[in-house]
Amino acid sequence: MIQSIYSHSQYSDSSESTLASSIEDVHITRSLRPGVYVPTVTFFQKENEDLDLDKISQHAVRLAQAGVAGLTTQGSNGEAVHLTHRERSLVTKTTRLALDRAGFHSLPIIVGCGSQSTRETIDLCREALQSGGDYALILPPSYYKPLFSATSVIDFFEDVADVSPIPILIYNYPSAVAGIDLDSDIITRLAKHPNIVGCKLTCGNTGKLARIAASTGAATPTAHGSGFMCMGGSADFTLQTLVAGGSGVICGLGNVAPKACVRVIELYSQGKVEEAKKLQIAVARGDWAAISGGIVGTKSALEAYCGYGGYARKPLPRPTDQEAAAHAGNFRELMEIEKSL
């Protein structure tokens, strides 16, 4: 069985060239605007773990229809670490084409492009552009962390930004990169680079977010500011991000409950702070279900409530029936709210 899963690929050169030819040769500049961005799930066929391009397309359009500000491919929710370069490009191409066909031509796509070398990171940025991506989201490298000097990470981001064909956002996610936690001084310094246009702070440090937002004059839902996008990295502190002067969130929970995530920002922007606080509490409880269950739990919840989701690629486990029921139960409160919106 294992051999049959990995013995061949479904992706022919002709199918990829058809997708590529559908993406405009001249790159359109799609602006980032404050709001909710969703790091999209990558779907696989249950029988062989090949990409399920139909589900990838369907999901992208569902999120766009819910009112999100943009999508992010190749994040941790997208299982980028489980994909080849070719598959990564195909996911982004498929997402762009689905959005365009559904009339969401202006919805931007941010593409995860982090890698362990400067060279490959730049290659991924170029591939992102060729696949229809508009911006690159980049983690700092971490495998050789003990050998880094104090300026290694700064040099890495500046070297990539100097030559990347698309603007980049800095991704601060300490638990994914051996504990590397970029402080506000480093991010504020990097924000001065003309090709660095934002950051995603999954560290959850709202004090850091407030300092970066203030020093960069970050865009907010009610003011354009400098245009720099200072984003929280989780739905459970959406309201806190906005109060601190941030631009919005890039949140995995948006895969399951995009309308509820969007509604928190709408309520706050309309001055309905008490309503926003009430909804934020439910969103935070739902986000804990997403965080604790990881991509396995998120896909299980999508299967339960949306009729699609499937499983993560091995070696991630498939949930048992009992575990799947538990995941569904953990999301129930939020999904009832989602269906009412």
N, C-alpha and C positions, 0 to 999 in steps of 0.2 A: 504493500500500500504506500509506504513512504517513497519507494522508488518511483511509482507512477505519478505521485504528486509533483516531483521535481524533475522528471525525465524530459519534459518538453515545454515549450512556451506557446501560448495561443496568439501571440502578438506578431502578426506578419508585417513586413516592411510596407506593404501596400496599404494596410489599414492605418498605420501610423502616418504615412504620407498623405492619406486622405484627410485625416484630422489636421495635419499641419497646414495643408493647402486651404483649409477653412479658416485659419487664423490669419488675420491681415498682415501683409508684409511690412506695412508701415505701422510702427507701434503707436498705439493711442495712449496718451497720458491720462490716466484715470486718477483723480485726486482722492486722497484719503480724507475722510470727514469724521468728526467725533461720533461715537456710537459703539455698537456691538459688532465685533468681528468673531467669526467662528472658525476655529481650527478643525477642518472637516475630517470626518472619519473616512478611512479607505475601506471599501467593501470588497470582499473576496467571495468567490463561488464556494459553496459549502463542500462540494465533492472533491475539489482539487486545489483550492487556494489560489487559483488564477484571479486576476482582477475582475470584478463585476462592474463593467463600465456602465451598464444601464442603471444600476443602483447608485453609482457615483454621480451620474447625471441627474437622476431623480432627486437625490438628496440636496444637491447644490441648488436646484430650482426651488425646492421646498423652503430652504433657508432664505433665499432671496425674497420669496413671496411673503415671508414673515417679517420683513422690514429690516434685516441686518444691514450694516453699513459696508460689509465686505467679507470675504472668505480668506482663509489661510490654508493652503495645502502643505503637505510634508512636515507637519508638526508631530508632536508625540501622539496626539490623537489619530493622526494619519499614518502611524506606524512607519514613518520614513526609514527607520533603522532596519525594517524588514523588506525594503524595496531596493531593486537595482536602479541604477541611473536611468535606464530605459523606462522602467515602470514609473519612476517619479515624474519623468517628463510626460508620460502618457496620462497620468492622473491629472496633472495641471492642464494639459491640452483638452482633455475630456471635460473638465470643469468649465474652462473658458468657453468651449463650444456650446455646452448646455446652457450657460447663462446667456450667450448671444442669441441662441435660437429661441429662448424664452423672452427676449426683449430686454434683458438686463445688461445692455452693452456697457454701461458706465460703472457697473459694480466692480471694484478693484479686487485683484487677487494678490495676496502676499504669499510668498513661497518660502518655506523653510530651506535654508541653504547652508547651514552650519556643517563643518567638517573639521577634521583634525589638522589639516594643512592649509596654509594660505592658498596654495595653488589649486587644490580641489574645491575649496570654497568659492574661489573666483570662477572656476569651471561651472559649478552649480548655479551661480548667478547668471552666467551666460545662457545655460540651458533653461533656466527659469524664464528669461526673456523670450527665447525661441519657442517656448511652450505656451506663451500667452500670459505669463506672470508680469505683474507691475512693480512689485517691491520684493525685497529679500529680507527674511527674518533670520538673524544669525546669532547662534550661541558662541561663546568663546571656546576655543579648543582646551582640552583638559587632560588628555592621556599622559602627556609629559609635564604635568603640573609642577612636580618638584624641580624641574630644570628652568622654569620660567623666571625671568627677572621681573622687577617691579613694572617695567614698561612693556613687557612682552605682549600683554593683552591689548594695550593701547596701540602698539605697532601693528598688531594683527588687524584690528578693525580699520585703522587708517589705511593700511596697505590694500585691504579689500575694497574699501570705499573709493580709493583713488582710481581704480580701474573697473569696478563693477558697472555694467551698462544700465543697471536699474538702481534706484535709491535703496538704502538699507535701513532696517530697524535693529537695534541692539536687543538681544534677548537675554535677560538676567534670570536664570533658573538654577540656583545653586545645587539643588539635589540631583540635577541631571548632568552636572559638570564637575564632579569631585569636590563640591563645596565652594567653587569659585563664586564669590559674591561681589559684583561690581558695585562700588559705592557711588554716592551722588556726585562726588568730585570728578571721578573718572567719566561717568556718563555725561555730565555737564560739559566737560572738556571735549569729549567726542562729538557732542551735539553741535559743536561749532563747525564741523566738517560739512561742506555744502551738499555732500551726497549721503549724509546720515540724517534721516528725517523723523526718527521716532525711537521709542523703546517699549519693550514689554517687560513688566516687572512681576514675575511669578514668585518672587521672593516674599511678596505680601507685606513688604515694609512700606506702610503709608506715609511715614515720616520722610523716608527717602523719596517717595513719589512726590510729596508736597514740595520738597526742595528742588527737585528736577523741574517740576511744572513751573515753579516760580522763576527759576533762573533762566529757563528757556522761553518763557512766555507762551506756554503750550496752548494749543487750541482746546476749546471746551465746547460743549453742546450749545452754548449761548454766545460765544465770542470766538472769532477766528484766531486772534492772537498772532503769534509768529507762524502758525501752521505746524509747528512741531507736535508730534503725537506722543503724548505721555500716557501709556496704556497700563492699566492693571492687568494682571495675568490670570484672574480667576473671578467667577461671577459672585463669589461670596463676599467680595468687598467692592462691588460696583458703586454703591452709594458713597462709601468712604472715599473711593477714587474721585468721584465728582466733587465732593465737599472739599477735598484737598487740591482741587484745581486741575485734575486730570482730564483726559480726553475721552475716556471710555474703557472698554475691556476687550481683551481677546480671550474668550472663555470657552472651554470644552463643553460646558453645560448647554451652550447654545445649540449643540447638535440635537439635544433631546427636547429642550423647552425654549426655543428661540424667541417666541412672542413674549414670554414672561421676562426674559433678560432685557429685551428691547423696552418693555413697558416700564421697568424701573427707571431707565434714563428719561423716557418721555415724561413720567410723573415729576421727576426732579426738575426737569427743564421747564415744566409748566408751573413750578412753584408749589406743587402738591407734595410737600415734603413728608407729611405724616402718612399719606397713602404710599409714598415711595418706601418709607421705612417698614411699613407693614408687609409690603410685597418683598422687600429685601430679606426679611426674616425667612420667608418661605423659600426664596431663591437660595439663601445660604444653607438651609437644611437640605434642599435638593442637590446643591453643589457638593455637600459632604458625601452624598451617595455617589456622585460622580468621582470624587477624589478617592474615596475609600475603595470603590469598585474598580477604578482605573478604566482602561479601554475595554476590558472584558465586561465590566458592569455597564458601561455606556452602551456597548453593542447589544447587550442583553436587554436593556431597557428599550432601545429602539425596536428590537424584535417584538417585545411585548406590547408596546403602545403604538407603533407605527407600521408594524407588519414586515419590517425589514431590519437588518442589522448584521445577522450572521455571526461569524466568529473571527477572532484575531488569528493571525498566522502563528503557527508553531514556532517556538516552543511554548507560547502562551497557552494556558489551558482553556478548554471549553467548559463552561459552567454545567454542573449537574442540574437536574430538574429542580432540586431543592434550592440550589444557589440562584437559579434563574428566578424562581418565585420570590426569593428574598430581595434580589435586585429590583424587581418590579414593585414590591411593597415599599422599598425605600424611596422610590420616585413618585409614589401614588399621589401624595398631597400636591406636589408641584404640577403633576400632569393634569389633575383636575382643574387647577387654575389655568394651565395652558389651554385646555379645551374650551374654557369660558371666554378666552380673549379673541 
